[in-house]
């Protein structure tokens, strides 16, 4: 099952693989219909630094889905592409809206 970090309807450039999340059915249902709590998801994503850029390789963001502590782990290619989507939105002067508590 797929879901998106940045709402797809905000801008056409958000409709690409970088913005997609692949989740199991249980976590998809929690993400889509349950409570999602996180310290600023976008800031967490922007702060991650891959090993290829001198980071420690920890490419995880944390949140609570329906009260359960969860982590999403990115691979480098996905993370870098998603960070670029967020940068493009900021350059346009329209930072993406995240509907989740804490953002």
C-alpha positions in Angstrom: 0.0 0.0 0.0 1.2 3.5 -0.7 0.7 6.8 1.0 2.3 10.2 0.7 4.2 12.5 3.0 3.4 15.8 1.2 -0.3 15.9 0.1 -0.3 15.2 -3.6 -3.0 17.8 -4.4 -0.8 20.7 -3.2 1.4 20.7 -6.3 2.0 18.5 -9.3 5.7 18.1 -8.5 4.7 16.3 -5.3 3.3 13.4 -7.4 6.5 11.4 -7.8 8.2 8.4 -6.2 10.2 10.6 -3.8 7.0 11.5 -2.0 5.6 8.0 -1.7 5.7 5.7 1.3 5.3 2.0 1.0 3.6 0.6 4.2 2.1 -2.6 5.3 -1.7 -2.7 5.4 -1.8 -2.2 9.2 0.5 0.8 9.2 -1.2 2.2 6.1 -4.5 2.2 7.9 -3.0 3.9 10.9 -1.3 6.5 8.8 -4.4 7.2 6.7 -7.2 7.0 9.3 -5.6 7.0 12.8 -3.8 9.6 14.8 -0.3 10.5 13.6 1.9 12.4 16.0 5.4 13.6 15.2 7.8 16.3 15.9 8.0 18.2 12.7 8.2 15.5 10.0 9.6 17.8 7.4 12.4 19.1 9.7 13.2 15.5 10.6 13.5 14.6 6.9 15.6 17.8 6.1 18.0 17.1 8.9 18.9 13.5 7.8 22.3 13.3 6.2 23.3 10.2 4.2 26.8 8.6 4.5 27.6 9.8 1.0 27.3 13.4 2.4 29.2 12.8 5.6 26.3 11.7 7.7 26.1 8.7 10.1 23.8 6.7 7.8 20.9 6.9 10.3 18.1 7.7 7.9 15.1 7.3 10.2 12.3 9.6 11.3 10.1 8.8 14.3 6.4 9.3 15.0 3.5 7.7 16.8 0.8 6.0 14.8 -2.3 5.5 16.9 -0.1 5.9 20.0 2.5 3.3 18.9 6.1 4.6 18.5 7.2 3.9 14.9 10.1 4.7 12.6 10.3 5.1 8.9 13.7 4.2 7.4 14.7 5.7 4.1 17.3 4.5 1.6 19.7 7.2 0.4 18.2 7.6 -3.1 14.7 8.0 -1.7 15.7 10.4 1.0 17.7 12.7 -1.3 14.8 12.9 -3.8 12.3 13.7 -1.0 14.6 16.4 0.4 14.7 17.9 -3.1 10.9 17.9 -3.3 10.8 19.8 0.1 13.5 22.3 -1.1 11.5 23.0 -4.3 8.4 23.8 -2.3 10.4 26.2 -0.1 12.0 27.9 -3.1 8.4 28.4 -4.5 7.6 30.1 -1.2 4.9 27.5 -0.5 6.2 25.2 2.1 4.3 21.9 2.0 1.5 21.5 4.5 1.7 18.5 6.6 -1.6 17.5 8.2 -0.1 15.6 11.1 0.0 16.8 14.7 3.3 18.5 15.5 3.8 20.1 12.1 
